[in-house]
Amino acid sequence: MGSQLLSTVERREVLPECYIRPEFDRPRLAEVTTDSDVPLIDLASPDKQRVIGQIGLACRTYGFFQVINHGIEEELLEKMMAVGLEFFRLPPEEKEKLYSDEPFKKIRLSTSFNVRKETVRNWRDYLRLHCHPLEEFLPEWPSNPESFKEVVSAYCREVRLLGLRLLGMISLSLGLEEDYIEKALGEQEQHMAVNYYPQCPEPDLTYGLPKHTDPNALTVLLQDPNVAGLQVLKGGDQWIAVSPRRNAFVINLGDQLQALSNGAYKSVWHRAVVNAAQERMSVASFLCPCNSAVISPAAALVGEGDAPVYRSYTYEEYYKKFWSRSLDQEHCLELFRSTQQLQ
Ligand SMILES: O=C(O)CCC(=O)C(=O)O
């Protein structure tokens, strides 16, 4: 089934039919703007209260922000990107061994988003890995390229620490105890998607990934420093391009933080577009509640006499629902709105 991958074929001159979006659902690249106010947070700033305030504002208004001076060596970020690219340049036979379209497989090379559910494909291949606890998954990870396991495991460890540190700050920014979110989410899983978007002959007609929110708690995204492609939705109708910034991470809030904050913080709608000139890569690391964690709005964030915005559910229930759908549907969290009546 490896023939479904994009990265096994040499450069294409024509976009195959199955990737062409209907007229009303195209990226309209000419209407996308750049926004100089995209929140940029310096984690090394000595004024911690100010940083927490900036994080709170970014989560409330945008649902995402970029961080700099995050403490992870630039060299490790470069190695992560380089080994990812090397992986996608392996001969087709090597990649076909890992190909799967089974969404719950813990280590798989796949394409598009969920080919079992989609009517139109996305211009993306991705390597999906479970990463925590590392010792459990590492033996099954690709051992070609040779340095893959070493580089990617070092990267995963560092990103986990950063993610947990950010969750502490997000908790504080909501007026909760620093460890509230970490405790509420249980021993979190960590997944990674190494995304590869080949050069595309007709980028106006398709997506790398269409508009979606992330089903997890927090996403730490490393963008290709040289090629733009990530866009986020601002104010419900304006797509803004997030210019790549060397040695920075983009932090996306996922659906679970929207639920836990009782809707105060936004799980950001975002998408990846492709381009005719260059291939692009990104590495998304997802912190995910443990499957049995019961997600519900923090009691302190539900007004007295108000019903919580979302009902309680286990993360396992949510995750299954998310992957049973295609990305082209309403926000998955809408299916978990509370039906409780106000008193
Ligand atoms: O490639 C990007 O910039 C976005 C990736 C993404 O949204 C994802 O992996 O869920």
The ligand as a MOL file (V3000), in Angstrom:
LIG
                    3D

  0  0  0     0  0            999 V3000
M  V30 BEGIN CTAB
M  V30 COUNTS 10 9 0 0 0
M  V30 BEGIN ATOM
M  V30 1 O 2.6100 21.8000 9.3550 0
M  V30 2 C 2.1060 22.6130 10.1080 0
M  V30 3 O 2.5580 23.7520 10.2350 0
M  V30 4 C 0.8900 22.2550 10.9260 0
M  V30 5 C 0.8550 20.8130 11.3680 0
M  V30 6 C -0.3790 20.4440 12.1190 0
M  V30 7 O -1.2950 21.2150 12.2460 0
M  V30 8 C -0.5220 19.1040 12.6930 0
M  V30 9 O 0.3770 18.2630 12.5540 0
M  V30 10 O -1.5890 18.8640 13.3320 0
M  V30 END ATOM
M  V30 BEGIN BOND
M  V30 1 2 1 2
M  V30 2 1 2 3
M  V30 3 1 2 4
M  V30 4 1 4 5
M  V30 5 1 5 6
M  V30 6 2 6 7
M  V30 7 1 6 8
M  V30 8 2 8 9
M  V30 9 1 8 10
M  V30 END BOND
M  V30 END CTAB
M  END
